Amino acid sequence: MQPDLVAPRETLDFYDARGIDLPHPMTALEGWTMAMRQPLPGVALAFRIRDAISARFGIKRIGGFSGRQDQAPKVGDKLDFFVVERIAPEILTLSERDRHLDVVTCITTYDQRLTITSSVKVHNGFGRLYMIPVAPAHRLIVTTILRRIRRELEDS
């Protein structure tokens, strides 16, 4: 299954796709719920720092991940700061867009594989500066989340 991207892949300013094999089928929303159920240590602080710096440039605060579980989101609903763009059993597409950059995170669960794909299209210099620390942090966070999900599934 092809993930949804914010723009054609060859035009992206950031692209990252990481996945794990699943011991049993699950929906994309179940994958998201497992990933967000218990926010990683340090991520809340990183979002507070992000919000404090970004607010000085007129960027809205996003607050980070709440750990809240929404059992039946629909297109147009919010999951934390993301807007649900598409939801089906095997795909959950989430976006956040502003004047500096557009982000799409797509969770797919296809053929017993959970994949988190993130794509970014930058619009200006602030967006490019923003992505300098965010790109490596994103890769580390997603890798850690997937490792935690794998352990949780193996233990259950």
Secondary structure, 3 states (H helix, E strand, C coil): CCCCCCCCHHHCCEEEEEEEECCCCCCHHHHHHHHHCCCCCCHHHHHHHHHHHHHCCCCCCCCCCCCCCCCCCCCCCEECCEEEEEEECCEEEEEEECCCEEEEEEEEEECCEEEEEEEEEECCHHHHHHHHHHHHHHHHHHHHHHHHHHHHHHHC
